[in-house]
């Protein structure tokens, strides 16, 4: 967990359940939002990395196909 200024413990945060009927404290909500934001950022980075890797592989595949054809056309 990312440490924040309120220093809520991971154990306390993990013990909280939204379905428990009790309202979370402001500190708990802040810690939850920080964790969610961090997870979203990491997932977005992984998706972006995966996208560019797929694009790179697609370019290589297309170059293999079109390379010889274009060389013949230049002759």
N, C-alpha and C positions, 0 to 999 in steps of 0.2 A: 504494500500500500504506500502511496505517496504520503509522506508526513506533511501535516499542515499545522497551522498556528495553534489549533485547539488540542493537538496531540491525542486524538481519540485512538484507542488501541484497536488493533486488527481483531483481536478476540472479541471485544465489545461490539465492534461493527458486524462481525460474522454472527454474533448471537442474536442480533436484531432481525426480526422478520416483519414485513409489512402486514402480514395477515394476523399478527398477534393481537391486534385490537388497540395497541398503544401507539401513540404518535411518536415519530422519531424526533430527536432533538435537532436543533439547528446544526449542531456540530456533526451529528450523524448524517443529516442530509447533505451537508457540504462534503463530507468524506465520500459518500456514495456518489455524488455528482463528479467529484474529482476522479474516482476510480472508473466511472462510466466514460468520462471524457478521455482518459488515458487509453482505455480499451478500444474505444472508437478510433482514436488516432492510430493505434497500432494495427488495427484491422484495415484501416484505410491505406496505411503504408504497405501492408502485405498485398492488398488487392492491386495497388498501383504497381508494385514490383512485379507481380504476376502478369499484369496487363502488358508491361513493357517487355518482359521476357517472351511472352507469346508473340508480340509484334516483331521482336528480333528474330525469332524462329520462323515466322511467316515470311519475313524478308529474305532470309537465307533460302527457304524453300522456293520462293518465286525467282530468286537470282539463279538457282540451279536450273530451273525450267526455262526461263527466258534468256539466260546468258548465251547459250549456244545459238539460239534463234537470232538474237540481235547481232552476234558476230557474223553469222551467215549473211544477214541483211547489209552489213557494212561492206562486204566484199564486192 
